[in-house]
């Protein structure tokens, strides 16, 4: 069941680099994807591997670690294989370069069976909230995750959601629990009103996800550009390179450095 959508702006505390390995997931919050209020037994697992890693069956500790190592190794090799073939232009100010980089990273995720940003967000929300019994604590946990992730709630959606929860709890005359189907249905209706007021539609989720991926791609290209400029500045200080003109960052082909 989908309850409420976030439509907020992303700011990057530490702009992430090229490949997101699903075993290195950290607590993320959400730019624009669904929030699951149902108990975890009703939720679909994002990746079967993630589920198995969390609850291994009949495997000794060493074997589990070996399996995880080889899984990560294979994913990394697959990702690097894609990056060796695709041309990346390090120009975060060029929308075409940002779009192409985003496509390359999408190809990396698909071929290496990695999570997308929205899937990472959804997975981490489920992991962080699956033991929370009541709706209020759930919403507070989402806020905590958003703040840690460095996301802004520019439209004040969290306050509107809390006001909606206050209204429902006043109506049912008790705290709203996540297993209270009738109460959750009331809250769902209130959240739908919020979404309608803000012009947020469930069918627009793919568009929001694409916007998120483009923001991430631009942030990563900015980080690559910064690293390249710093490396060239270091090179210029060396005696043998003092008379050489440094190339434009966007002319670099990072396939030559992999």
N, C-alpha and C positions, 0 to 999 in steps of 0.2 A: 504494500500500500504506500502510495506516495503522499507525503504530508509536507506542503510548503516548499518553495524554491528560494535559494539565495540568489540575488543579483547584485553582487558587490564588486569592488575594484581590487585588483591584486597589487600588492607592493612586495618586493622581494627583499627579505632580510639577508639571504645569502643565495644569490642566483645560481641555480643548480646547473651542473654540467651536462654532458651529452646523454648518458644512458642511465635510466632509472632501473636499478635491479630490484626486483620485487622482494628479495630477502633483506633488503636494507631499508624497508619502508619505515618512515617516521610518522609521528602524529601530524596529519594534515587537516586543514579545514576545507571549506567548500566554497567555490566561486559560484557555480551554477549547476547543481545536480540534485537528485532526489534525496530526501531524508527518510530513513526507515524507522517508523515508530514500533513496528511489530516486534515481538520477541524473536530472538535469533533462530529458533527452530523453524520459523516460517520464512526465513530469508534464504535466498539463493546464494550459494558460495560463489565468490568472484573468481577464484581459481582453485581447482582441486588440489594443486600442489601446495598452496598456502594452507589449506585445511589439513593436509597430511603432515606438513612440517610441524604444525601446532600440536598434533596428536598422533605421533608415530605408533604403529602397531607391531608388536612382536619383533622389534629391532633393537639391538644393543646400541648404547650411546655412540660408540666409535663408528658403527655402520651408518647411523643416522647422519653423523657429521660428514662422513665420506660422500654419502648420497647428496647432501646439501652442497658440498664443495663441487662435485662434478656437475650438478645442475647449474650452479652459478657459472662455472667455467664454460660450459657449453653455451649458455646464454651470452656470455661476454664474447666468446669467439664468433658466434653468429652475428652479434651486433657489430663487431669490428670488421667482419667480412662485408657487411653492407656499407659501412663507412669508407672502406677501401675503394669501392666502386662508384660512389656518388660524389659529385662535385658540390662542395659547399662554398658559397661566397660569403666571406665575413664582412657583411655590410648591414648592420642592424637598422640603418636609416632607410634602406631600400625595401619597400613592401614586398617586391617580387622575391628578393633574396630571403626575407623572413618567411614568406610563404613556402618557398622551395625547401628551406631548412626544416620547416615544420613537417613537410611531406616526407623528407628523408627520415626524420625521427619517428614518424608514424610507421614507415616501412621497417625500421629497426625493431619497434615494439611488436609488430605483427610477426615478423620472421623469427624473432627471438622469444616470442610468447611472453612479452612483458606487459605489465598493466599500463593503461593510459592514465593520465592525470586524474580524470574523473573516477576511474575504477580504483585508483589508489585512495582517493578521498573517501569513496563509499566504503571500501574495505576497512579503512582505519576507523571510520565512524562506527561501523558494526563491531569492530574489535573493542573499541574504547567504551562502548555504551551497552554491550549485550547483557551486563549484570545490573544495569540501572532499572529499578522497578517502576518508577513514577515519571510522569511526563515533565514535571518541573525540573527535576535533577537532570533529566535528559537534555532539556533545552539549555540549562546552565553549563553542562559538559560541552555542548556544541559551541557555546560562546567561548569557553576556555580554549577549545581547540582552534577556533578562528583566530583568537588573539595570538596564540603561540605561532600560528602559521603566518602571521603578518597580514591578515586580510582586514579590509575596512568594511564595516556595515554602514555604508554611506546613506542608505535610505531608511535606516532605523527599523529594519525588519524585525530584529530581535525584540525590540520594545513592543511592536505590534503583536508579535506572537505571544509574548508574556501577557499582554492585555487580553488577548483572545483566551488564553489559558485561565486567567482570573475569572473571566466571564463564564466559562464552562464549569469551573470548580464551584462558583457561586450557585450555578444552576443545579448541579448534582449534589451540592452541599457536602462535599468531601474532596480530598486530594484525588486527582486523576491518575489512575494507574495505567500502565501500558497494556495490561491484559484486559482492560475494561473496554470491550468492543463498542458498546453504545456510547460511552464517554468519548472514545477516540473518534467515533464517527461525527460527534458534535464538533470536536476540535478540528477535524478535517474540513468540515463545512466552513468553519471560521477562517481557516487558513486559505481555503479556496477564495473567500471574499477578499483576503489580503492580496492574493496573487492577481485577482481580477482588477483590483484597484490600482495595482502597480503595473499592470499590463504584462504580467509574467504568465506564459502559457507553457504547459507541459510539452506540447508539440514543438516548442522552440528550443528544447534542450540540446539537440544536435548543434544548433547555431551557437548557443552559449558555450558548448564544449569546444567548438572550433575557435571561438574568440579566446578562450582560455589557452588553448594550445599555441595560438599565435603570440599571445603575451609571453608565454614561457619561452617560445622560440626566440623572440626578440631579446629577452633577458639573457638567454644563453649566448646569443651572438655578441651581445655587448660584453659579456664576460670573456669570450674568446678574443674579441678585439682588444680589450684591456690587457690580457695576458700577452698577446702578440706584440703590442706596442712596448710593453715593459721589457720583453725579451730583446727587441731591437734596440731599445735604449741602452741595455746592458752591453749588447754587441758593439755599439758605436764607441763605447769607452775603451775597447780593446785596441791596441796600437795597430794591428793589422787591418782593422776595418775603419779607421778614422777618416780615410779619404773616400770611402764607398758611400753611395747614396742608398738609403734604406728604401725598400719597395713599399708600395701602398699595401695596406693590410688586406684590402679586398682582392688584391691580385694573388695572394697566397693560396696555395692548394694544399690543404691539410692532409690530403691523401699521401703526400710525400713524406709526412712525418709520422705516419702510423706504422 
